Amino acid sequence: MRAITIPEPGGPEALVWAEVPDPRPAEGEVVVEVVASAVNRADLLQRQGFYDPPPGSSLYPGLECAGRIAEVGPGVHGWAVGDEVCALLAGGGYAEKVAVPAGQLLPVPSGLDLVSAAALPEVTCTVWSNVFMIAHLRPGETVLVHGGASGIGTMAIQLAKAVGARVAVTAGGPDKLARCAELGADILIDYREQDFVQEIRKATDGKGADVILDIIGAKYLQRNIKALAVSGRLAIIGLQGGVKAEVNLAALMAKRAAITGAGLRARPLNEKAAIVAAVREHVWPLIGNGQVRPIVDRTLPMSEAAEAHRVVDDSAHVGKVVLTV
């Protein structure tokens, strides 16, 4: 088969579409013939040499895919050759085939094609696990989503609205904010021109956000704490703004606030399977009835993965960039 390889870390040109050995399913795995994958920030970090795959997983980038089951390994039940699926991966999505633990498979939602479905697994699992399973966002609460126009952001807006929350977003410029509004965002903050702490306080009569979903990390930490409501929960899922920052513990304690940090890629298989099962139970019906949908900015051939990485590097997109085989 062919896959995107990274012979040497570097810029987008480091991605090479090359012949590699076919995967074989281990106990509890299936092999999926990939129709499409999608680009995530973690793929960019892996390309640059900053984010190695977990031990035992595929060396190729790609944290999600959609396609058809080509082979079923021993110990797998409930799935058959030919089933159309999408999948959460620890790696290997940028390829013509990938081996997947059965617990990380999802059926393609009704009414969606495989290319659109490839944009779902990583964002739905990330948002549901962090915003709902960890931060426990409830109806009537306010959630602040940083990077509202990103793949994570566009999914977080929709899921939060679906459960009856009020949604604030930060994004860069009026065009991206307009797209967030179309998806249901109530409070629009241009991080280039406005102070999100002031804006969220103004919009909530001084209360602040009950939940903040943060992709920035260190750069935003102090301001995120200021923007939290009493008993607020800050869920950090990205480190685009650095990894180290000081915390004002007095401010944190005064608000009885909680800070959590959670990745998805390196979690044990049983934890990933539990998240995937929760997504299938709670999110898939919302996609099936049209309340929530994947937001795909553009599709490119897998062989043009370098160009897809340039688009994401430049934040020149809204939603997901999808690669097709």
DAUR-V271390 format. One record per residue. N is the residue number from 0. RES is the residue in one letter. OMEGA is omega in whole degrees, -180 to 180 (NA if undefined). Layout:
n/res/omega
N/RES/OMEGA
N/RES/OMEGA
This chain:
n/res/omega
0/M/175
1/R/178
2/A/172
3/I/179
4/T/179
5/I/-179
6/P/177
7/E/178
8/P/178
9/G/179
10/G/-179
11/P/-180
12/E/178
13/A/-179
14/L/-175
15/V/177
16/W/-169
17/A/175
18/E/179
19/V/179
20/P/175
21/D/175
22/P/174
23/R/-178
24/P/173
25/A/176
26/E/177
27/G/-178
28/E/168
29/V/170
30/V/179
31/V/170
32/E/-168
33/V/171
34/V/-179
35/A/172
36/S/179
37/A/-175
38/V/175
39/N/180
40/R/179
41/A/178
42/D/179
43/L/178
44/L/178
45/Q/178
46/R/-178
47/Q/179
48/G/-176
49/F/-173
50/Y/-179
51/D/176
52/P/176
53/P/179
54/P/177
55/G/180
56/S/-179
57/S/178
58/L/-177
59/Y/179
60/P/177
61/G/-174
62/L/178
63/E/177
64/C/169
65/A/-179
66/G/-178
67/R/179
68/I/-179
69/A/-177
70/E/180
71/V/-179
72/G/179
73/P/176
74/G/179
75/V/179
76/H/176
77/G/178
78/W/-177
79/A/175
80/V/-180
81/G/178
82/D/175
83/E/-173
84/V/161
85/C/-168
86/A/169
87/L/-174
88/L/168
89/A/180
90/G/173
91/G/-178
92/G/179
93/Y/-175
94/A/178
95/E/177
96/K/177
97/V/175
98/A/-173
99/V/170
100/P/-174
101/A/180
102/G/-180
103/Q/177
104/L/173
105/L/173
106/P/175
107/V/-178
108/P/-179
109/S/178
110/G/-180
111/L/172
112/D/-175
113/L/-180
114/V/178
115/S/-178
116/A/180
117/A/-179
118/A/-172
119/L/-165
120/P/-175
121/E/-177
122/V/-179
123/T/180
124/C/179
125/T/-177
126/V/-176
127/W/-177
128/S/-176
129/N/-175
130/V/-174
131/F/-178
132/M/-179
133/I/-176
134/A/173
135/H/175
136/L/-177
137/R/176
138/P/179
139/G/178
140/E/177
141/T/176
142/V/175
143/L/-178
144/V/175
145/H/-176
146/G/-174
147/G/-179
148/A/179
149/S/176
150/G/177
151/I/-176
152/G/-178
153/T/176
154/M/-180
155/A/177
156/I/-175
157/Q/-178
158/L/179
159/A/177
160/K/-178
161/A/180
162/V/174
163/G/177
164/A/173
165/R/-170
166/V/170
167/A/179
168/V/164
169/T/176
170/A/-176
171/G/174
172/G/-175
173/P/-178
174/D/179
175/K/178
176/L/178
177/A/178
178/R/176
179/C/179
180/A/178
181/E/-179
182/L/176
183/G/-180
184/A/-176
185/D/-175
186/I/-173
187/L/-176
188/I/176
189/D/-174
190/Y/178
191/R/-173
192/E/-172
193/Q/175
194/D/-174
195/F/178
196/V/179
197/Q/-176
198/E/-179
199/I/176
200/R/179
201/K/-176
202/A/-178
203/T/-180
204/D/176
205/G/-175
206/K/-175
207/G/-177
208/A/177
209/D/179
210/V/173
211/I/175
212/L/-169
213/D/176
214/I/-171
215/I/178
216/G/-168
217/A/-175
218/K/-176
219/Y/-167
220/L/-177
221/Q/-180
222/R/176
223/N/179
224/I/177
225/K/-177
226/A/-178
227/L/170
228/A/172
229/V/-175
230/S/179
231/G/-178
232/R/178
233/L/-180
234/A/-178
235/I/-178
236/I/-179
237/G/-175
238/L/-178
239/Q/-179
240/G/176
241/G/-172
242/V/-176
243/K/177
244/A/175
245/E/179
246/V/173
247/N/-175
248/L/178
249/A/178
250/A/179
251/L/-179
252/M/180
253/A/180
254/K/-176
255/R/-173
256/A/179
257/A/174
258/I/176
259/T/175
260/G/-176
261/A/168
262/G/-178
263/L/-169
264/R/-173
265/A/-180
266/R/176
267/P/-177
268/L/-178
269/N/177
270/E/177
271/K/-180
272/A/179
273/A/177
274/I/179
275/V/179
276/A/178
277/A/178
278/V/179
279/R/-179
280/E/-170
281/H/-174
282/V/-176
283/W/176
284/P/179
285/L/176
286/I/-180
287/G/-179
288/N/174
289/G/178
290/Q/-178
291/V/-179
292/R/174
293/P/178
294/I/-177
295/V/-179
296/D/-180
297/R/174
298/T/178
299/L/175
300/P/180
301/M/-180
302/S/178
303/E/180
304/A/180
305/A/179
306/E/177
307/A/179
308/H/178
309/R/179
310/V/-179
311/V/175
312/D/-177
313/D/-175
314/S/-177
315/A/-174
316/H/171
317/V/-176
318/G/-172
319/K/169
320/V/-173
321/V/177
322/L/-178
323/T/178
324/V/NA
